[in-house]
Amino acid sequence: MSRFDLSDAQWEKSSYSSQQEGQCVEFARNLATSGIVPVRDSKTPTGPVLLLTPAAWNDFVAFTAR
């Protein structure tokens, strides 16, 4: 398994995330140009990161916006 370098990730909270202490998703838009959109739980910033394609990210956002 190869590793994806996240050292330059500029994490931002999704506008679909709860503004309270609930469900908070962050993503690194600045790395999307590499063909990957990193996604993480803001409550666990050192935890696992999902690496999604831009198309999968768009599907994820569309699904959660329902």
LOFI-770217 format. One record per residue (C-alpha): residue in one letter; y, z, x; residue number from 1. Coordinates in nm, 4 decimals, decimal comma. Each point is the difference from the previous one (the first is absolute). Example, Ala and Ser with C-alpha at 12.3 -4.5 7.8 and 13.67 -1.06 7.14 Angstrom:
# residues 2
<atom><rest>A</rest><yy>-0,4500</yy><zz>0,7800</zz><xx>1,2300</xx><nr>1</nr></atom>
<atom><rest>S</rest><yy>0,3440</yy><zz>-0,0660</zz><xx>0,1370</xx><nr>2</nr></atom>
This chain:
# residues 66
<atom><rest>M</rest><yy>0,0000</yy><zz>0,0000</zz><xx>0,0000</xx><nr>1</nr></atom>
<atom><rest>S</rest><yy>0,3404</yy><zz>-0,0924</zz><xx>0,1407</xx><nr>2</nr></atom>
<atom><rest>R</rest><yy>0,3096</yy><zz>0,2158</zz><xx>-0,0376</xx><nr>3</nr></atom>
<atom><rest>F</rest><yy>0,3294</yy><zz>-0,1151</zz><xx>-0,1480</xx><nr>4</nr></atom>
<atom><rest>D</rest><yy>0,3085</yy><zz>0,1254</zz><xx>0,1842</xx><nr>5</nr></atom>
<atom><rest>L</rest><yy>0,2115</yy><zz>0,2048</zz><xx>-0,2427</xx><nr>6</nr></atom>
<atom><rest>S</rest><yy>0,2363</yy><zz>0,1434</zz><xx>0,2615</xx><nr>7</nr></atom>
<atom><rest>D</rest><yy>0,2867</yy><zz>-0,2216</zz><xx>-0,1234</xx><nr>8</nr></atom>
<atom><rest>A</rest><yy>-0,0644</yy><zz>0,0656</zz><xx>-0,3692</xx><nr>9</nr></atom>
<atom><rest>Q</rest><yy>0,3143</yy><zz>0,0796</zz><xx>-0,1961</xx><nr>10</nr></atom>
<atom><rest>W</rest><yy>-0,1399</yy><zz>0,1880</zz><xx>-0,2973</xx><nr>11</nr></atom>
<atom><rest>E</rest><yy>0,1800</yy><zz>-0,0126</zz><xx>-0,3328</xx><nr>12</nr></atom>
<atom><rest>K</rest><yy>-0,0919</yy><zz>0,1555</zz><xx>-0,3315</xx><nr>13</nr></atom>
<atom><rest>S</rest><yy>-0,0950</yy><zz>-0,2429</zz><xx>-0,2712</xx><nr>14</nr></atom>
<atom><rest>S</rest><yy>0,2454</yy><zz>-0,0123</zz><xx>-0,2896</xx><nr>15</nr></atom>
<atom><rest>Y</rest><yy>-0,3027</yy><zz>0,0390</zz><xx>-0,2288</xx><nr>16</nr></atom>
<atom><rest>S</rest><yy>-0,0805</yy><zz>0,3404</zz><xx>0,1518</xx><nr>17</nr></atom>
<atom><rest>S</rest><yy>0,0810</yy><zz>0,3174</zz><xx>-0,1856</xx><nr>18</nr></atom>
<atom><rest>Q</rest><yy>0,3218</yy><zz>0,1606</zz><xx>0,1177</xx><nr>19</nr></atom>
<atom><rest>Q</rest><yy>-0,1551</yy><zz>0,3438</zz><xx>-0,0529</xx><nr>20</nr></atom>
<atom><rest>E</rest><yy>-0,2735</yy><zz>0,1492</zz><xx>0,2166</xx><nr>21</nr></atom>
<atom><rest>G</rest><yy>-0,2629</yy><zz>-0,2258</zz><xx>-0,1532</xx><nr>22</nr></atom>
<atom><rest>Q</rest><yy>-0,1398</yy><zz>-0,3362</zz><xx>0,0842</xx><nr>23</nr></atom>
<atom><rest>C</rest><yy>0,1904</yy><zz>-0,1405</zz><xx>0,2964</xx><nr>24</nr></atom>
<atom><rest>V</rest><yy>-0,0925</yy><zz>-0,3252</zz><xx>0,1662</xx><nr>25</nr></atom>
<atom><rest>E</rest><yy>0,1745</yy><zz>-0,1220</zz><xx>0,3137</xx><nr>26</nr></atom>
<atom><rest>F</rest><yy>-0,0247</yy><zz>-0,3430</zz><xx>0,1546</xx><nr>27</nr></atom>
<atom><rest>A</rest><yy>0,1286</yy><zz>-0,1678</zz><xx>0,3134</xx><nr>28</nr></atom>
<atom><rest>R</rest><yy>0,1768</yy><zz>-0,3155</zz><xx>-0,1117</xx><nr>29</nr></atom>
<atom><rest>N</rest><yy>0,1060</yy><zz>-0,0802</zz><xx>0,3571</xx><nr>30</nr></atom>
<atom><rest>L</rest><yy>-0,3626</yy><zz>-0,0661</zz><xx>0,0978</xx><nr>31</nr></atom>
<atom><rest>A</rest><yy>-0,0693</yy><zz>-0,2346</zz><xx>-0,2929</xx><nr>32</nr></atom>
<atom><rest>T</rest><yy>0,1083</yy><zz>-0,2951</zz><xx>0,2135</xx><nr>33</nr></atom>
<atom><rest>S</rest><yy>-0,3155</yy><zz>0,0614</zz><xx>0,2056</xx><nr>34</nr></atom>
<atom><rest>G</rest><yy>-0,2062</yy><zz>-0,0760</zz><xx>-0,3114</xx><nr>35</nr></atom>
<atom><rest>I</rest><yy>-0,0786</yy><zz>0,3667</zz><xx>-0,0678</xx><nr>36</nr></atom>
<atom><rest>V</rest><yy>0,1726</yy><zz>0,2525</zz><xx>-0,2270</xx><nr>37</nr></atom>
<atom><rest>P</rest><yy>-0,0883</yy><zz>0,3557</zz><xx>0,1099</xx><nr>38</nr></atom>
<atom><rest>V</rest><yy>-0,0120</yy><zz>0,2499</zz><xx>-0,2890</xx><nr>39</nr></atom>
<atom><rest>R</rest><yy>-0,0368</yy><zz>0,3785</zz><xx>0,0189</xx><nr>40</nr></atom>
<atom><rest>D</rest><yy>0,0323</yy><zz>0,3171</zz><xx>-0,2035</xx><nr>41</nr></atom>
<atom><rest>S</rest><yy>0,3372</yy><zz>0,1551</zz><xx>0,0867</xx><nr>42</nr></atom>
<atom><rest>K</rest><yy>-0,1442</yy><zz>0,3496</zz><xx>-0,0432</xx><nr>43</nr></atom>
<atom><rest>T</rest><yy>-0,2466</yy><zz>-0,0721</zz><xx>0,2834</xx><nr>44</nr></atom>
<atom><rest>P</rest><yy>0,1952</yy><zz>-0,2058</zz><xx>0,2566</xx><nr>45</nr></atom>
<atom><rest>T</rest><yy>-0,2610</yy><zz>0,0522</zz><xx>0,2718</xx><nr>46</nr></atom>
<atom><rest>G</rest><yy>-0,2854</yy><zz>-0,0861</zz><xx>-0,2349</xx><nr>47</nr></atom>
<atom><rest>P</rest><yy>-0,1679</yy><zz>-0,3325</zz><xx>-0,0639</xx><nr>48</nr></atom>
<atom><rest>V</rest><yy>0,1970</yy><zz>-0,3211</zz><xx>-0,0432</xx><nr>49</nr></atom>
<atom><rest>L</rest><yy>-0,1068</yy><zz>-0,2932</zz><xx>-0,2143</xx><nr>50</nr></atom>
<atom><rest>L</rest><yy>0,0661</yy><zz>-0,3388</zz><xx>0,1582</xx><nr>51</nr></atom>
<atom><rest>L</rest><yy>0,0577</yy><zz>-0,2489</zz><xx>-0,2799</xx><nr>52</nr></atom>
<atom><rest>T</rest><yy>0,0759</yy><zz>-0,3684</zz><xx>0,0052</xx><nr>53</nr></atom>
<atom><rest>P</rest><yy>0,3346</yy><zz>-0,0862</zz><xx>-0,1630</xx><nr>54</nr></atom>
<atom><rest>A</rest><yy>-0,1918</yy><zz>-0,1471</zz><xx>-0,2965</xx><nr>55</nr></atom>
<atom><rest>A</rest><yy>-0,2050</yy><zz>0,3198</zz><xx>-0,0395</xx><nr>56</nr></atom>
<atom><rest>W</rest><yy>0,3217</yy><zz>0,2077</zz><xx>0,0220</xx><nr>57</nr></atom>
<atom><rest>N</rest><yy>0,1565</yy><zz>-0,2114</zz><xx>-0,2756</xx><nr>58</nr></atom>
<atom><rest>D</rest><yy>-0,3121</yy><zz>0,0503</zz><xx>-0,2154</xx><nr>59</nr></atom>
<atom><rest>F</rest><yy>0,0096</yy><zz>0,3751</zz><xx>0,0705</xx><nr>60</nr></atom>
<atom><rest>V</rest><yy>0,3667</yy><zz>0,0238</zz><xx>-0,1020</xx><nr>61</nr></atom>
<atom><rest>A</rest><yy>-0,0603</yy><zz>-0,2068</zz><xx>-0,3149</xx><nr>62</nr></atom>
<atom><rest>F</rest><yy>-0,2953</yy><zz>0,2211</zz><xx>-0,0974</xx><nr>63</nr></atom>
<atom><rest>T</rest><yy>0,1857</yy><zz>0,3274</zz><xx>0,0543</xx><nr>64</nr></atom>
<atom><rest>A</rest><yy>0,3118</yy><zz>-0,1225</zz><xx>-0,1841</xx><nr>65</nr></atom>
<atom><rest>R</rest><yy>-0,1918</yy><zz>-0,0282</zz><xx>-0,3294</xx><nr>66</nr></atom>
